[in-house]
Amino acid sequence: MVSQAAAEFLENYERDARVRWSPEDLSAQQAFVNAQLAGRRWLDLSTPEAALQLLQASQEHPSVGGAEEFNAAVLAGPVVELLEPRTLFSQVALKLRRNGRLVGIVPCLRDNSPESRLFAELAEASYWPYYTAEELLEILRDTGWQVDSAASGFTPIHGFNEAAFKDQLGFKGFNRVFARLAAEGYDPMEVGWGELRFVGTPT
């Protein structure tokens, strides 16, 4: 059963994406993905529809993509925020052939600064957890992925904090978290928001 917050997030995702990321951000994401997928047959797990299927799969329903295996998968979009990363990374490994490639873009926090730590605590208490880039890399390795360090790393996303704090998103959860931060004396603009772009192969 998808929670009310998750349903609101999915309903507004495509509209909000145009506010959360600048055209330059989205272009850089596309260039990153394209550079890793040349000549490969890949599974797209970045859409709201794929997110729903993977959320259902995590509740013991058939997995996304059926029994077919792929040379690569793109893991981005709403599912990387809504589904716990250990579960998600383990599920995707089942969809890839030997030596397959996982290309991921996962919103996350730069570090455990006081502002970022409080954001993560408030988000997890009311919605779902967010992690630092280093924590996500550790989870990837723990779930059987070898990360290409040269192609992977944290990228700051500068427009998200302002859009969330100024209530410019259809999904209101981020605004509520940032309002709580401000009420407790923290500067929401100091939350180290960004994304981990990574390339991994099953070990």
Contacts in CASP RR format, 6 or more apart in sequence:
PFRMAT RR
TARGET T0000
AUTHOR 0000-0000-0000
METHOD contacts of the structure
MODEL  1
MVSQAAAEFLENYERDARVRWSPEDLSAQQAFVNAQLAGRRWLDLSTPEA
ALQLLQASQEHPSVGGAEEFNAAVLAGPVVELLEPRTLFSQVALKLRRNG
RLVGIVPCLRDNSPESRLFAELAEASYWPYYTAEELLEILRDTGWQVDSA
ASGFTPIHGFNEAAFKDQLGFKGFNRVFARLAAEGYDPMEVGWGELRFVG
TPT
1 59 0 8 1.000
2 10 0 8 1.000
2 52 0 8 1.000
2 55 0 8 1.000
5 126 0 8 1.000
5 127 0 8 1.000
5 128 0 8 1.000
5 173 0 8 1.000
6 55 0 8 1.000
6 82 0 8 1.000
6 128 0 8 1.000
8 170 0 8 1.000
8 171 0 8 1.000
8 172 0 8 1.000
8 173 0 8 1.000
9 78 0 8 1.000
9 81 0 8 1.000
9 82 0 8 1.000
9 127 0 8 1.000
9 171 0 8 1.000
10 48 0 8 1.000
10 51 0 8 1.000
10 52 0 8 1.000
10 78 0 8 1.000
10 82 0 8 1.000
11 171 0 8 1.000
12 169 0 8 1.000
12 170 0 8 1.000
12 171 0 8 1.000
13 48 0 8 1.000
13 77 0 8 1.000
13 78 0 8 1.000
13 171 0 8 1.000
14 48 0 8 1.000
15 170 0 8 1.000
16 169 0 8 1.000
16 170 0 8 1.000
16 171 0 8 1.000
17 26 0 8 1.000
17 77 0 8 1.000
19 163 0 8 1.000
19 168 0 8 1.000
19 169 0 8 1.000
20 157 0 8 1.000
20 159 0 8 1.000
20 160 0 8 1.000
20 163 0 8 1.000
20 164 0 8 1.000
20 169 0 8 1.000
21 29 0 8 1.000
21 157 0 8 1.000
21 159 0 8 1.000
21 160 0 8 1.000
22 158 0 8 1.000
22 159 0 8 1.000
25 157 0 8 1.000
28 155 0 8 1.000
29 76 0 8 1.000
29 105 0 8 1.000
29 197 0 8 1.000
32 103 0 8 1.000
32 105 0 8 1.000
32 197 0 8 1.000
33 74 0 8 1.000
33 76 0 8 1.000
33 103 0 8 1.000
33 104 0 8 1.000
33 105 0 8 1.000
36 72 0 8 1.000
36 101 0 8 1.000
36 103 0 8 1.000
36 151 0 8 1.000
36 199 0 8 1.000
37 72 0 8 1.000
37 74 0 8 1.000
37 101 0 8 1.000
37 103 0 8 1.000
40 71 0 8 1.000
40 72 0 8 1.000
40 101 0 8 1.000
41 70 0 8 1.000
41 71 0 8 1.000
41 72 0 8 1.000
42 70 0 8 1.000
42 71 0 8 1.000
42 72 0 8 1.000
42 73 0 8 1.000
42 74 0 8 1.000
42 103 0 8 1.000
43 64 0 8 1.000
43 65 0 8 1.000
43 70 0 8 1.000
43 72 0 8 1.000
43 73 0 8 1.000
43 74 0 8 1.000
43 95 0 8 1.000
44 50 0 8 1.000
44 73 0 8 1.000
44 74 0 8 1.000
45 51 0 8 1.000
45 54 0 8 1.000
45 64 0 8 1.000
45 73 0 8 1.000
45 74 0 8 1.000
45 75 0 8 1.000
45 76 0 8 1.000
45 79 0 8 1.000
45 92 0 8 1.000
46 74 0 8 1.000
46 75 0 8 1.000
46 76 0 8 1.000
46 77 0 8 1.000
46 79 0 8 1.000
46 105 0 8 1.000
47 77 0 8 1.000
48 77 0 8 1.000
48 78 0 8 1.000
50 64 0 8 1.000
50 79 0 8 1.000
51 77 0 8 1.000
51 78 0 8 1.000
51 79 0 8 1.000
51 82 0 8 1.000
51 83 0 8 1.000
53 63 0 8 1.000
53 64 0 8 1.000
53 65 0 8 1.000
54 63 0 8 1.000
54 64 0 8 1.000
54 79 0 8 1.000
54 83 0 8 1.000
54 88 0 8 1.000
54 91 0 8 1.000
55 79 0 8 1.000
55 82 0 8 1.000
55 83 0 8 1.000
57 63 0 8 1.000
57 64 0 8 1.000
57 91 0 8 1.000
58 83 0 8 1.000
58 84 0 8 1.000
58 87 0 8 1.000
58 88 0 8 1.000
58 91 0 8 1.000
63 91 0 8 1.000
63 94 0 8 1.000
63 95 0 8 1.000
64 91 0 8 1.000
64 95 0 8 1.000
65 95 0 8 1.000
68 95 0 8 1.000
69 95 0 8 1.000
69 96 0 8 1.000
69 97 0 8 1.000
70 95 0 8 1.000
70 96 0 8 1.000
70 97 0 8 1.000
70 100 0 8 1.000
71 96 0 8 1.000
71 97 0 8 1.000
71 100 0 8 1.000
71 101 0 8 1.000
72 96 0 8 1.000
72 100 0 8 1.000
72 101 0 8 1.000
72 102 0 8 1.000
72 103 0 8 1.000
73 92 0 8 1.000
73 95 0 8 1.000
73 96 0 8 1.000
73 101 0 8 1.000
73 102 0 8 1.000
73 103 0 8 1.000
74 103 0 8 1.000
74 104 0 8 1.000
75 88 0 8 1.000
75 92 0 8 1.000
75 102 0 8 1.000
75 103 0 8 1.000
75 104 0 8 1.000
75 105 0 8 1.000
75 106 0 8 1.000
76 104 0 8 1.000
76 105 0 8 1.000
76 106 0 8 1.000
77 105 0 8 1.000
79 88 0 8 1.000
80 88 0 8 1.000
80 104 0 8 1.000
80 105 0 8 1.000
80 106 0 8 1.000
80 107 0 8 1.000
81 106 0 8 1.000
81 107 0 8 1.000
81 128 0 8 1.000
81 130 0 8 1.000
82 128 0 8 1.000
84 128 0 8 1.000
84 129 0 8 1.000
85 106 0 8 1.000
85 131 0 8 1.000
85 136 0 8 1.000
85 139 0 8 1.000
85 140 0 8 1.000
86 139 0 8 1.000
86 142 0 8 1.000
86 143 0 8 1.000
89 102 0 8 1.000
89 139 0 8 1.000
89 140 0 8 1.000
89 143 0 8 1.000
89 144 0 8 1.000
89 145 0 8 1.000
90 143 0 8 1.000
92 102 0 8 1.000
93 102 0 8 1.000
93 143 0 8 1.000
93 144 0 8 1.000
93 145 0 8 1.000
93 202 0 8 1.000
96 102 0 8 1.000
96 202 0 8 1.000
98 202 0 8 1.000
99 201 0 8 1.000
99 202 0 8 1.000
100 201 0 8 1.000
100 202 0 8 1.000
101 199 0 8 1.000
101 200 0 8 1.000
101 201 0 8 1.000
102 145 0 8 1.000
102 198 0 8 1.000
102 199 0 8 1.000
102 200 0 8 1.000
102 201 0 8 1.000
102 202 0 8 1.000
103 198 0 8 1.000
103 199 0 8 1.000
103 200 0 8 1.000
104 196 0 8 1.000
104 197 0 8 1.000
104 198 0 8 1.000
104 199 0 8 1.000
105 195 0 8 1.000
105 196 0 8 1.000
105 197 0 8 1.000
106 136 0 8 1.000
106 195 0 8 1.000
106 196 0 8 1.000
106 198 0 8 1.000
107 130 0 8 1.000
107 157 0 8 1.000
107 193 0 8 1.000
107 194 0 8 1.000
107 195 0 8 1.000
108 130 0 8 1.000
108 131 0 8 1.000
108 132 0 8 1.000
108 133 0 8 1.000
108 135 0 8 1.000
108 136 0 8 1.000
108 154 0 8 1.000
108 194 0 8 1.000
108 195 0 8 1.000
108 196 0 8 1.000
109 116 0 8 1.000
109 119 0 8 1.000
109 120 0 8 1.000
109 130 0 8 1.000
109 131 0 8 1.000
109 132 0 8 1.000
109 133 0 8 1.000
109 191 0 8 1.000
109 192 0 8 1.000
109 193 0 8 1.000
109 194 0 8 1.000
110 116 0 8 1.000
110 132 0 8 1.000
110 133 0 8 1.000
110 154 0 8 1.000
110 156 0 8 1.000
110 192 0 8 1.000
110 193 0 8 1.000
110 194 0 8 1.000
111 132 0 8 1.000
111 134 0 8 1.000
111 192 0 8 1.000
112 132 0 8 1.000
113 190 0 8 1.000
113 191 0 8 1.000
113 192 0 8 1.000
114 186 0 8 1.000
115 181 0 8 1.000
115 186 0 8 1.000
115 187 0 8 1.000
115 188 0 8 1.000
115 190 0 8 1.000
115 191 0 8 1.000
115 192 0 8 1.000
116 132 0 8 1.000
116 191 0 8 1.000
116 192 0 8 1.000
116 193 0 8 1.000
118 181 0 8 1.000
118 184 0 8 1.000
118 186 0 8 1.000
119 130 0 8 1.000
119 177 0 8 1.000
119 178 0 8 1.000
119 181 0 8 1.000
119 191 0 8 1.000
120 129 0 8 1.000
120 130 0 8 1.000
120 131 0 8 1.000
122 177 0 8 1.000
122 180 0 8 1.000
122 181 0 8 1.000
123 129 0 8 1.000
123 130 0 8 1.000
123 177 0 8 1.000
124 130 0 8 1.000
126 173 0 8 1.000
126 176 0 8 1.000
126 177 0 8 1.000
127 173 0 8 1.000
127 177 0 8 1.000
131 139 0 8 1.000
133 153 0 8 1.000
133 154 0 8 1.000
133 196 0 8 1.000
136 196 0 8 1.000
136 198 0 8 1.000
137 147 0 8 1.000
137 152 0 8 1.000
137 196 0 8 1.000
137 198 0 8 1.000
140 147 0 8 1.000
140 198 0 8 1.000
140 200 0 8 1.000
141 147 0 8 1.000
144 202 0 8 1.000
144 203 0 8 1.000
145 200 0 8 1.000
145 201 0 8 1.000
145 202 0 8 1.000
145 203 0 8 1.000
146 200 0 8 1.000
146 201 0 8 1.000
146 202 0 8 1.000
146 203 0 8 1.000
147 198 0 8 1.000
147 199 0 8 1.000
147 200 0 8 1.000
148 198 0 8 1.000
148 199 0 8 1.000
148 200 0 8 1.000
148 201 0 8 1.000
151 197 0 8 1.000
151 198 0 8 1.000
151 199 0 8 1.000
152 196 0 8 1.000
152 197 0 8 1.000
152 198 0 8 1.000
152 199 0 8 1.000
152 200 0 8 1.000
153 196 0 8 1.000
153 197 0 8 1.000
153 198 0 8 1.000
154 194 0 8 1.000
154 195 0 8 1.000
154 196 0 8 1.000
155 194 0 8 1.000
155 195 0 8 1.000
155 196 0 8 1.000
155 197 0 8 1.000
156 192 0 8 1.000
156 193 0 8 1.000
156 194 0 8 1.000
157 193 0 8 1.000
157 194 0 8 1.000
157 195 0 8 1.000
160 174 0 8 1.000
160 193 0 8 1.000
160 194 0 8 1.000
161 178 0 8 1.000
161 188 0 8 1.000
161 189 0 8 1.000
161 191 0 8 1.000
161 192 0 8 1.000
161 193 0 8 1.000
162 168 0 8 1.000
162 189 0 8 1.000
163 169 0 8 1.000
164 174 0 8 1.000
164 175 0 8 1.000
164 177 0 8 1.000
164 178 0 8 1.000
164 188 0 8 1.000
165 175 0 8 1.000
165 178 0 8 1.000
165 179 0 8 1.000
165 182 0 8 1.000
165 188 0 8 1.000
165 189 0 8 1.000
167 175 0 8 1.000
169 175 0 8 1.000
178 188 0 8 1.000
178 191 0 8 1.000
181 187 0 8 1.000
181 188 0 8 1.000
181 191 0 8 1.000
182 188 0 8 1.000
END
